[in-house]
Amino acid sequence: MRAGFAILLIALSGCVKATEFTGSAHVEEGRAGCERKCAGQGLAMTGMVYMGEYSSACMCEVPGAPTTGGTAPSAAAGGAASGVAMQMRRMQEQQQQQQHQALN
């Protein structure tokens, strides 16, 4: 029974990993940077989300594709930007905890 519990615990521990983002949370050069990023993927820039000090994101779409009135891309980019902001907060909390533990 202990072996079964240990195997279950090990299997579940691999599923708990949080999503990690790499690179800058901001698009360098703002709109111009977004236009280059979208064009580099063969896409057209349709918008940009800016969340102050937390993050920014580009919204791109296939050129000539039917639009949805702008609401769906905005919602998707907002969700991605929120994910970046949450990861940044987690990282700050982890750093603070490590500093606190180092002092004790």
Secondary structure, DSSP 8 states (H G I E B T S, - for coil): -HHHHHHHHHHHHTT-------S-SS-TTHHHHHHHHHHHTT-EEEEEEE-TTS-EEEEEE-TT----TTHHHHHHHHHHHHHHHHHHHHHHHHHHHHHHHHH-
